[in-house]
Amino acid sequence: MLTAVLWDMDGTLIDSEPYWHDVECEIARAHGGVWTEEMGWLCSGKPVPRVAERMVENGTQLSVDEIGELMIQGVAEREIAHMPWVPDVENVLRSLAKVGVPSVLVTASPRKLAERLMEQAPKGAFIGCVCGDDGLARKPDPAPYLAAAKLLGVDREQRSADDFALAMAHCVAIEDSFTGLQSAAGSGATTLAQTAFMPTDTSQGPQFASIDGYADLTVSRLEDYAARRISRDFPRA
């Protein structure tokens, strides 16, 4: 019943937002800009170039590319020292790997950071990733999740519309931001909003259900979400 789990990264798998905000503030202070943690939270989930543009607008005297490179370097250094996994998520990844359910990382972050996370993840958890520098339309567009589906052999171009929709319903996506939820739900995946680790109200999002942390999230529970979604939307399946 459960084909795969598709994971957002920042705020969903790892509590990396403080790293990003610290680095953003350091860059701004060093180069004549004004930036605060609150401004950083307002940009959470946005691609690095867009955040860099906002920093330039607020006085940071570097180019967008220069800011982006410094941001990625600063966060990478912090993640090398300590990957900030959110509580209990590693147990979920191990449980999925143990029963042969693959995970795919779907993130707006650069591939450099995504690959570092996969290297430090429980063995066998991830089969691949879709990243912010892959040249795809960005979240909230469903393109990143459709690309993740292709990695699993679920190709919209190779299936009828009904068959593809049902296949996507067998995939559970976990997101924490409103734009991410739009992207995941737009792809047809059974979408869960993770509400425990980001101070963003996603209660009005397009998710099938919401979860609060990972302590009680088991493979069986993930299968149940997919089954209930399929029963609701595909009653003849």
C-alpha positions in Angstrom: 0.0 0.0 0.0 2.9 2.4 0.7 5.2 2.9 -2.2 7.6 5.5 -0.8 7.9 8.5 1.5 8.9 11.8 0.0 10.6 14.1 2.4 11.1 17.9 2.5 14.4 18.7 4.3 14.7 21.9 6.3 12.2 22.0 9.1 10.9 18.5 8.3 13.9 16.2 8.6 16.4 18.6 10.2 16.0 21.7 12.4 18.3 23.7 10.2 16.4 27.0 10.1 18.5 28.4 13.0 21.7 27.7 11.0 20.3 29.6 8.0 19.2 32.5 10.1 22.5 32.8 12.0 24.5 32.7 8.7 22.2 35.3 7.1 22.6 37.6 10.0 26.4 37.2 10.0 26.6 38.0 6.3 24.4 41.0 6.6 26.3 42.4 9.6 29.6 41.9 7.8 28.5 43.6 4.6 26.5 46.6 5.7 23.0 45.1 5.7 20.1 44.8 8.1 18.8 41.3 8.8 17.0 39.7 11.8 15.8 36.3 12.8 12.3 37.4 12.2 13.1 38.4 8.6 14.8 35.0 8.2 11.6 33.2 9.3 9.6 35.2 6.8 11.9 33.8 4.1 11.8 30.2 5.4 11.2 27.7 2.6 12.2 30.1 -0.1 15.1 29.3 -2.5 18.5 30.7 -1.6 18.7 33.2 -4.5 15.3 34.7 -3.4 16.5 35.1 0.2 19.7 36.6 -1.1 17.7 39.1 -3.2 15.8 40.2 0.0 19.1 40.6 1.8 20.4 42.9 -1.0 17.2 44.9 -0.8 17.9 45.3 2.9 21.4 46.7 2.3 23.8 43.8 2.1 26.5 45.0 -0.2 27.2 41.8 -2.1 25.8 40.2 -5.2 23.0 37.6 -5.0 25.5 35.0 -6.1 28.0 36.0 -3.5 25.5 35.9 -0.7 24.2 32.6 -1.9 27.7 31.0 -1.9 28.4 32.3 1.6 25.0 31.1 2.9 25.5 27.6 1.6 29.1 27.4 2.9 28.1 28.6 6.3 25.3 26.2 6.7 27.4 23.3 5.3 30.1 24.0 7.9 27.5 23.9 10.7 26.0 20.7 9.4 29.4 19.0 9.1 29.9 19.8 12.8 26.4 18.6 13.7 23.5 17.5 11.6 20.4 18.8 13.5 18.0 15.9 13.0 14.6 16.6 14.5 13.6 14.3 17.3 12.7 10.7 16.4 12.9 11.1 12.6 15.9 8.9 12.3 13.9 6.1 13.8 11.2 6.6 11.2 13.8 6.4 8.4 15.3 3.2 9.9 11.9 1.6 10.1 11.1 2.4 6.5 14.5 1.1 5.3 14.1 -2.1 7.3 10.9 -3.0 5.5 12.1 -1.8 2.1 10.1 1.3 1.7 12.3 3.9 -0.1 12.6 7.5 0.9 13.3 10.4 -1.6 14.5 13.8 -0.5 12.7 16.7 -2.1 14.2 20.0 -1.2 14.7 23.6 -2.3 18.2 23.5 -0.8 21.2 22.9 -3.0 22.4 19.4 -3.9 25.6 19.9 -1.9 23.5 20.1 1.3 21.0 17.4 0.3 23.8 14.9 -0.4 25.4 15.6 2.9 22.2 14.8 4.7 21.8 11.6 2.8 25.3 10.6 3.7 24.5 11.0 7.4 21.1 9.4 7.3 20.4 5.9 8.4 21.9 3.4 6.0 19.7 2.5 3.0 17.1 5.2 3.8 17.3 7.4 0.7 17.4 6.3 -2.9 17.9 9.8 -4.3 17.0 13.5 -4.1 15.5 16.3 -6.0 17.2 19.7 -5.2 16.8 23.4 -5.6 19.6 23.6 -8.2 18.3 20.9 -10.5 16.8 23.4 -12.9 13.2 22.5 -12.2 10.3 24.8 -11.4 10.4 25.5 -7.7 7.8 24.8 -5.0 4.8 25.5 -4.9 5.0 24.1 -8.4 4.5 20.3 -8.2 7.6 19.7 -10.5 10.0 18.7 -7.7 7.6 16.0 -6.5 6.8 14.8 -10.0 10.6 14.4 -10.5 10.8 12.4 -7.3 8.1 10.2 -8.5 10.1 9.5 -11.7 13.0 8.3 -9.5 10.5 5.7 -8.2 9.4 4.7 -11.7 6.1 6.6 -11.4 6.2 8.6 -14.6 3.2 10.7 -15.5 4.1 10.5 -19.2 4.1 6.8 -19.2 0.7 6.2 -17.5 -2.9 7.0 -17.9 -4.1 9.9 -15.8 -6.1 7.6 -13.5 -3.2 5.1 -13.0 -0.8 7.9 -12.3 -3.1 9.5 -9.7 -3.6 6.2 -7.9 0.2 5.5 -8.0 0.9 8.9 -6.4 -1.7 8.3 -3.7 0.5 5.4 -2.6 3.3 7.8 -2.0 3.3 9.8 1.3 4.9 13.3 1.2 5.9 15.1 4.4 6.2 18.9 4.3 6.2 21.7 6.8 5.7 24.9 4.8 2.7 26.1 2.9 4.5 26.3 -0.4 5.9 22.8 0.1 2.4 21.4 1.0 1.1 23.0 -2.2 3.9 21.4 -4.2 3.4 17.9 -2.7 -0.4 17.9 -2.9 -0.3 19.3 -6.4 1.7 16.2 -7.5 -1.0 13.9 -6.2 1.0 12.5 -3.3 -0.8 11.8 0.0 0.5 14.8 1.8 1.1 15.2 5.5 1.9 18.6 7.2 4.5 18.3 9.9 3.5 21.0 12.4 6.0 20.4 15.3 9.1 22.1 14.2 8.2 25.3 12.3 6.3 28.3 13.7 4.2 28.6 10.6 0.4 28.1 10.5 -0.4 25.5 7.8 -3.8 24.6 9.2 -5.5 25.8 6.0 -3.1 24.0 3.7 -4.0 21.4 1.1 -2.6 18.4 3.2 -4.6 15.2 3.6 -3.6 15.2 7.3 -1.3 16.8 9.8 1.2 15.3 12.3 2.8 16.7 15.4 6.3 15.2 15.6 7.5 11.7 14.8 7.4 9.9 18.1 4.3 7.9 17.1 4.8 7.8 13.4 5.3 4.2 12.3 5.3 2.4 9.0 1.9 1.1 9.7 0.6 4.6 10.4 2.0 5.9 7.2 0.4 3.0 5.3 -2.9 3.9 7.0 -2.7 7.5 5.8 -2.2 6.2 2.2 -5.0 3.6 2.6 -7.5 6.2 3.9 -6.6 8.6 1.2 -7.1 6.0 -1.5 -10.4 4.8 0.1 -11.6 8.4 0.0 -10.5 9.5 -3.4 -10.3 6.1 -5.3 -13.2 4.1 -3.8 -13.1 1.5 -6.7 -9.3 0.9 -6.4 
